[in-house]
Amino acid sequence: MTKISLQCKLENILKQRLLSTVRSGPCVTRLLCLCLVFFIIGGSIFIPFPRRGETSDVAFQEIEAEAVVLMEFSRGEIIYMHGADEPLPPASLTKVMTLLLAYEALDEGRVQWDDEVTISEKAWRTGGSQMYLDVNQVVSFGELLTGIATISANDACVAVAEYLSGSEDNFVAEMNRKAQELGLTNTLFQNTSGLPHEDHYSSALDMARIAHYYINRFPEALTLHSQEEYTFNEILQYNRNPLLGRFPGADGLKTGHTAAAGYCLIATAQQNGMRFIAVVMNSDTRGTRLRDSDILLNYAFRNYTLHSVFTAGEEVAVVEINGGTIRQTGVQVGEAVEVVIPFHRQDDLQIKLDYPEKILAPLTKHEIIGTAEIYLDDVRLSETSLVTADDVEKAGFFELRWRSLKDFITSMWSRFLEWLGGFFG
């Protein structure tokens, strides 16, 4: 495995191309190229890799919420957190788990978007925010999900739970099983909506992880979460997410509020190919909840960048070929690679190229022969395949014999140059 910095990822190619010329070019050209190879190899010994930038830990003294998390979406990296493991009442943030299980049921084919759901008296009696469903009203499954995502409908949560699991209690058991599956250590659900219960809790970090999993698996759900208004039963209601239509790229995710939980928000936004998730729990007011979310997301978009590491088809090395009509071919990146990193860390990226020193002909163009991995501080950020640049046919018997003879002559010439250099040195 070869480990190189971004600054010198093409040095391999130059060395190997020059060595090829040393083997087969005219005498003067071979001598000059040999000197240049020594210069490159020698120079690389004394050129240090970039040092990791010295920065202080991120801090936000002005944030007032009891617990917050800022997460970069593509890898789930936690950029900042405060009070993030503290179990707190999550209020309607709970509904992200409810929606997650509903979308999984759709994905598995256990239910269809247009399935007709008959509303029970229990769902009708559910208090708090609601769609104002009527007892025995028939509503499509998709309509219920829309009501949950846009206006935080508690009655729709119960209706969905009963339709999928027979009862809300059965569905809550599924919610808790899913929490365990996701490795959430500070979460316990007692209902589908987040209505107050002394043993119903989660943490900002757990909520960020639920949101990350949900958006990653079902990005289409953001179409519902980003709706700013919703009408059902001729009643117009508005999405309570204060970032929609205000913060650039905001398209979700869920608000929450009870007296015990304070004001909560899972916010997410996408700009310039980057997405971040900010979780704010137990803010004193709507205003501080909005302000804290603004601070977190603004920091993320101002201090991170989508960095292009490779373009598709970029040549990163050269590999020797045994028994082919040509002696070497380029090693190319199979697909473009972009990573989200802090602005000041772009020069600290490292690349590990893993491919064989020699490969056997015949070869087809774009045949996979290895991998390229991108690291920052020994944490793998991304991976892509390495492929051959050319079609290479197998060489014939006489061509291979003639090549062996030329190699022998080249080897003798190199030894003579070494002897000559030592004689005059």
N, C-alpha and C positions, 0 to 999 in steps of 0.2 A: 504494500500500500504506500502510495506517495502522498506526502503532506506538503502543500505549498501555500504561500500567501497569494492574495489577489494580485499583488504587484508583479509577481514573477511567475504567474501560471503559464505563460507562453515560453519561458526560458527553456523548458524541456524540448519544445518543438525546434527552436533555433539550434540547440546543441546537436540534436539528432539529424537535422537537415545538413548541418555543416559536416558532421561525421560521415554522412553519406557521400558528400562531395569529396571528402578526404579519400574515400575508398575508390571512387570512380572518375574523378576529374583529372584535368591536365596537371602536370607536375607542379608548376608554379602555383596554380590555384589550390592544389592540395596542401602545399606548404603554408600558404597564407591562411587557409581555413583552419589548419591544425593549430596555428598560433592563436587564432581568434577563439577557438574552443577552449584552449588553456586559459585565455584571458577571462572568458565568461565564467568558467568553473572557478578560477581563482578569485574573481570578483565577488562571486556569490558567497564565498566564505566570510568575507569581511563586511557585507552589507547586512545589517541586522533587520529582522522583521519588525514591523511597527509595534510599539509598546501599547498596552491597553491604556486607554485614556483614564486619567485620575479624576474621578467625579465623586461628589458627596451623594449620600442617599437622598432620594426624592423626598421632599417634605412639603406639606400644605398646612401651614399654621392656621390659615383662615377657614378651614373646613370645620363645620359645626356639628355635623351628624355624628351619632354615637358610633356608627360602624360604616366603613366604606371600602370598596375594592375597585381598582382600575385594572382591567385585563385587556391584553392584546389578543385579538380573536384567532389569528391564523394558527398559533401554537398554544393558546391558552396561557401565555406567560403573564404572571402577575407583576404589574409595574409598580403598584402601590397598594397598601392596605393598612387599615387602622381599625382595631376592634373587630377584625374580620372573622375571628373564630368564636365570638360571643353568641350564644343562643339567644335569639330575640324573637318576639312575635313578628311574623312576616306579613301579616294582613293579606291583601290580595295578590302579593307576589306568589303566593301559594298556587295561583291559577296557572302559572307557567308549567308546573308539574302536571296539573290536570290536562292542559292542552297537549303536553308532550305525550301522555298516554293515549289521548284521543287520536293524535296523528299517527302514533305507532299502530293503533288498531286499523286506521285507514290504510296504512302502508302494508300491513299484513293481510288485508282483504277481509278482515272480520266484520267490517262495516263499510258502507258506501256513503259518499257525501250527500246523496239524495235520499238516504233512508228516512222513513217517516217515524218520528218519535212522539209518543203520546205523553203529554205532561201530567204528572201525578200531583196529588194534593200536597205531598211533602215538598216537591219542587216549588209549587205555587206559594206555599207558606214561608219559604225561605226569605228572610229579611235582608236588609242592606241594599246595595246596588243591584238592579235587576232589569230584565227585558220586559217585565210585566206580562209574563206568560199566564194563560188561563188554564184552569183544570180541564183535562181531557182535550185540550187544544193539540192539534197535530202539527208538528214543526219539523222541518228537515234537520238532519244531524249537522249539516254544514251551516245552517242558519244559527244553530245553537253555538257552534264554535266561533262564529262571527260575533255573536253577542258577548261571549266571554272575552275575546281578544280586544274588542273595540270599546265596550262600555262596562267591562268587568261584571257581567251578569251572574249573580250568585244562583238565581233560580235555574239558569241554563247549566251551571256546573252540576247541580243535583240531577237534572234531567239526563245529562250525558253519562254521569256515573251509573245511574239506574239502568240506562239502556245497555251499557257495556258490561256491567258486572252484576246486575240484578238488584243491587242496593248501594247506597253511598258507603256504608261500612265496608263492603267487599272491595269497592274501588279504592278506598283509603288504604286498605291493606296492600293493594297493588302499588299505590304511591310510595308506601314505605319500603316495599321490596325493591322498587326502582331506585330509591334513595340509597339503599345498601349496595345495590349493583354498581352505582356510580361512585361508591366510596365516600359518601357524605357522612361525616361523623358527628355533626351537630344539628341534625334535622329529624324531626318527628312530626308527622301530620295526624290530625284528628278529624279533619273535614276537607272538602274539596275546594272551598272558597277562601279560607283564611279568616272566617268569622272567629271572634275571640274564644279561646279555650286555654286554660292554664298549662296544658301539656302539649300545646301546638306551637312549635318553634322551629327556627332555622337560623343560619348565620349568613352574613354577607358573602363570605367565601363560598359556602355551599350554594347560595342563590346564583352567584356568578357561574359556578360550574354547571348548574342546571340549565341556565340560560345559554351557555356556550354549547352544551350538548344539543339542546333543542334547536338552536339556530343552525348549527352545523348539519344536523340531520334533516331538518325541515325548513330550509330557507324560504320556501314559498309561503310559510305562515306569516312572514313579515308583511305580506300584502294586506293581511287583515289588521295586524298591529299598527300599521301606518295610516289606517283610515281615520280621518279626523272627526267624522260624524257617522251616525248610524240611525236608521229609522226602522222601527218594528211596531206593529199594531198602531200605525199612524202616530207614533210617539218619536220625536226627534231627540236624540241624545248625543253628547259630544265626548270624544275620547279625552280622558283626563291627563294624558301625557303632555306636560307643558313644553316639551322640546319639539313636538311635531309642528312643522311649518315655521319654526323659529331657529332651531339649530341646524346648520347645513348638513344634509345627509342623514338626519335622524329618521329612523323608521321603526322604532319600537323602544321599550318592549312592554313594560307593565308597571302601573302605579299601585300603591296600596296605602290605606290609612284606617287606623282605629285609634281609640284613645290610648290603648296600651302600646301599640306599635309605633305611634307617631306617623310622620309622613315618610313613605318609602318609595323608591323608584329603581327599577332596573332599566337603565337607558342604554341604547346602542345606536351607533351612527357609522356611516361609511362614507369616506372621502378618498379620492385618488387611489382607489384599490385597497385601501386599508379600512379595517373595521375594529372598533374598540367597544368594550362593554364596561359600563360604570354602574356600580350598585351602591345605593345610599339607603341606610336604614335608620329609623328613629330620628328624623329631623323634627325640629320644633314647629316649623311652619311650612306651608307650600313654597314660600319665597326662598327659605334657606335650602329646601330640597332642590329647587331649581338651580340656585346659585352654586351649591356643591357639585351638582352634576355638570354644570357648565365649566367649572374650574377643572374637573378631572378630564373631561373630553377635550377641552381646549388644550390642556397640557399635552395630551397624547398626540393630537394632530399637529401641534407645533414642534414637537420634539422627536417625532419618529418619521421615518421615510420608507417608501417601498423601493428597495434597492435591487437593481438588476444585476445578478451575478453572472448569468450566462444567457446568451441568445440561442435560439434553437439552431442546431447545426454548427455551432462555434467549435473550432478545432482547439483542443487543449493539450494534445500530446501526439506523439508518433510511435507506432508499434512496429516491430520487426516481423517480417513474414517468412516462414520457412516453406520452401518449395513452391513459391508463387512466381508468376510472370513479372511481378514487381517485388522489390525487396522490402518495402515498407509502405504503410498507409497511415493516413491521419486518424486520430481518435477524436470523435466529435461528441458533443452533448446532444442527447436525444431530444430534449425539449427545453424550452426557456425556463429559467429558474429566477424567481424573485422572492426576496425575504423582507419582512418588516423588522427594522432595527432602529436604534437611536441614531440620530444624525452623526454624532461624533464617533460612532463605532464602525463606520463603513470600512476603514482601513484595517480593522482588527479581525475581519473575517478570515477564516482559513478553509482550504479546500483539501479534501482527501480523495485522491484518485486511486481507484483499485482496478487494475487491469493486468493481464499477463505480459511478461517481457517479450514473449514471442508467441505468434499464433500460426497455425498450419493452414496453408491453402488447400482447397479453394475457399473463397469467402464471398458472401453477398453484401452488397452495399447496405449500410444501416443495420448490419448484424450486431446484436448486443454482445459486448465482450467485457463489460465491467460496470462500475458505478462511480458517480461523483457525489460526495457528501459535503455539505457546507456546515461549518461549525463556528460558534462564537463562545469563547470561554469553555471549550470542551463540551458544549451543549449542541447537539445536532439540530440544525434549523430546517434542513431540506435535503432531498436526495433525488438524483435523476440517473438515467441509464447512460452509459457510454457506448457508442456504436462506431462501426468502421465507416470510413469515408468513401471507399471504392469497392467495386466488384473486382475480385482477383481470381484469375484462373490458375490452375495448377500448371507449373512449368514442365516442359518435356525433358526426357533423359539427357539429350545432348546439350540443351541449354543449361541444365544444372551442372553438367561436367565442365562446360566452358566457364561458368561462373566460379566454380571451385578453383580453377586455374588462375583466374583473375584475382581472386581473393588471396591466393598464395603469393602471387607477384606483388600485390599491394602490401601484404604483410612483410615481405622481404624488403620492400622499399622503405617502409616505416622503420624497420630495424636499422637499415642503413642510415636513415636520417638521425635516429637516436645515437648511433655510433659516431656519426659525423659531428653531432652537437657535443658529445662528450669529448671527442678528440680535440676540438677547438675551444671547448669550455675550460 
